[in-house]
């Protein structure tokens, strides 16, 4: 089942009020899929422009990985932490082709470390303060439902609905196979729709 049909019951546009990555680093149009190996190799030698290009290409992925796991108010600062950590550790990365999954792992581990240090229980993430704006409130309600899903589906759904990545882009930027990304998106959307319909029933 294609994304357009699966997304029919969720207005993804309302999520624009949830994501907080700057417009400059969240272009509407994505470049065609390509190997990031040359950029990674250049960045490993200290090329700041190459690393800036990697930042622009992966910032939405990192933002989504964190948004699944930590309070919204802390996501932007943690995005910067993740990229600073990646810049410091990049020379130790053995295979340039492993960069997407490696960066996603840094983001996941940073979220785990943050929650451990702050001693924030998962329940607080599912029940964040409600927004006053109607669209934002609806988006946060859906985000809470996504966070309540099995871990295998949460990340993929946030990357699709909040960050606006396509299925192939999600697979490319997280290190998943295209088949795994497609399955996670399909099953996650099915469970999300079921939860939304159940909660909407009087």
N, C-alpha and C positions, 0 to 999 in steps of 0.2 A: 504494500500500500504506500502511495507516495506521500511526501511531506504535506502537500497542499491539502489533501483530503484529511490527513491525520490532524492537522492544525485547525480544522474547520470549527471545532468546538472551543477553541481558546484564542482570544484576540491577542496575538503576539504584540501588536502595536502598543498595547497598554504597558508593556514591560519597559518602554522607554523611560518611564519614571523611576524604575528600579535600578537600572545600570547607571554607573557614575563615571565611566571612563570618558575622558574628554573627547569632544568631537574630532579634534585633530588626530587622535590616535584610534578613532573608530570610524574609518571610512565606510561609506555605504557600499561601495563597490570593492570587491576583492580582486586581487591579481589572479591570473590563472595559476593553478597548482604548479609548483616548480620545486626543484631541489634547493634546499637551503644550505647545502654543504659549502658552496663558495663563501657565503656570508659567514657561516660558522667558522670556517678556516681563517677568514680575514679577521673576525672578531677575536679569535684566539691569539692573534699576534698583536692585539692592542688597537685594532682599527675601530675607533669610536663610532664612525659613521655606519659601519657594518653592524655594530651592535644596536645602534639606533634603528636600523632597518629591521632587525630581528624583533626589537621591542614593538615596533608598529605592527609587525606581522602576527605576533603572539600575545599582545596585551589583552585582547578579548578572551582568549583561551584561559590565561592566568586569572583574569578577573572572574570568569565563570566558575573555575575550579574552586576559588576561594569563596565566592558567594554561596555556593552549596553548603559550605562548612562553617562559616564564621558570621557574626552579626554584620549587617550592611554597613554600619558606621565605621567599621574597622577595615573594610575590604581595600579601599584605595591605598591606605598606608602599607598594607601587607603586599599589595601588588608591587610597590616600589622596593620593599624588602626582598621580594623574590627575585627581581631582576638584578638588584645589587649583589645578592648572593650568587646568582648565576654568572654575573660578570667576573666575580672573584674566582669562581670555581671552574670557569670555562676551559682554562689551559689543561685541566686534568681530565677533561672529557676525551675518551679514546677515539670514539667514532663520531664524526660529524653528523652522520645519518641518524644517530640516536638522539639528537638534540631535542626533538619534540617531546618524546616520552620522558626524557631526562628533566626537561624544564617542568613538565606537568608534575613529576614526582617531587621536585623541589617545592612547588606550590602546595601540594597535598601535605607534605611533611611540615611545611611552615604553618599551615592551618592547624595541624595536630599539635604542634608545639605551642602555638598561641592559645588554644583551648586548654591545654594542660597548665600553662602558666597562669591563665586567668581563672582557671577552675570553673569554666562555663559549662553547665550541663546542656545536653542536646535539646531539652525541652524549651530552653530559652530561645534557641534559634527558630524553633517552629512557631513560637508565639512572640514575634517581635511587635513593638509598639505600632498601633494602627496609624495610617496616614490620614490627614484631613481631606486631601484631594480624593475625589471619587475614583478616578482612573488608577491613581497610585494605590489606593486601598484595595481595589480589585486585584491589581497586579501582586500586591503583597500577600493577599489571600491565596492566590495560585502558587506563589513561591513557597508559602508555608506547606501547601499540599505536596509540592515537589520534594521538599526536604523530608517529608514523612515517608517517601517511597523507598524501596530497597536501594542501597548505595549504587548498585550497578547502573541504575537508570537516572539517578538524580543529576549527575554531572552532564550527561548527554542532553537531557531536557533543558537544563539551564543554558548550556551552550547554544542550543537551537532556539529557544524561545526568548531568552533574555539578551544574549549576545548576538543573535542573528546569524550564526554560522550555519552553513549547509551541512548535510550529512557527510559528504566527502571532506569538507574542511574540518569537521570535528575529528574524523578519523586521522586526517593528515597531521593535525596539530597536537593530538593527544597520544599518538603512537598506536592507536587501535587499527585493526584491519577494517576495511570498508564494510565487510560483512558483519563484523561484531558491532560496529557503530550503527549500522542499519537495524540490526536486531534489537539493540538496546533502545533505540529511538522508538521503534514500533511498539515494543512491549511496554516501555515506560509511558508512552502517550496513551496506550490503552488503559493502563492502571490509573493514570492521572484523570482521564475522562470519567472513569468509574467513581473515583473519589469525589470529583466535582459534582457529578450527578447525584451521588448519595447525599452529599452535604447540602445540596440545593433542594432536596425533597423535604417538604414541611413535616 
